[in-house]
Amino acid sequence: MSRVYSTYQAKAKFSEIIRRVRSGQRVWISYRGEMVAEVAPVEAPKTTIEERLKQLEAEGAIGPRPKTVGKLRPIAKRPGGLKRFLESRD
């Protein structure tokens, strides 16, 4: 069963709306009688993150991931920057 709430009711009964959505129901929000929003349960993803990344690579949306990560180097020119920063805050 779905339910329509006005914006005023939605503000006052937000917890009730969340309970309905968690139970699988859809809720609509209206403003001056016009439907403006739908609150619906989030569907679980159908693919894993690894499968999705491979799919995006195949589509050309993202580039290939690096095989190995090299040793990270600090970008600060003088060591101890964090220590100086923390001391300046005291």
C-alpha positions, 0 to 999 in steps of 0.5 A: 500500500502506498501513501501520499503525504503533503510536505507539511505532513512529511516533515511532521511524520518523517519517522513514519515515512521511513518505517513504511519505506523500510517495510518495502512501501513507496511513499509520495510527497505532494506540494499543493496537490501536485506530486513532487517526490517519491520515496522508495526502498533502495534496491540492492545492486545486481553486480559486485563492485569488481564486475561494475568496474570491469563493465565501465572499463569495457565501455570506456567510461574509466581507464584501466586500473594500475596493476601495481602501486609504486612506493608513495613519496611525500610531497612536502619539501620539508619533513615534519609539516604535520608536527609544526601544524599541530604545534601551531594549533596549541 
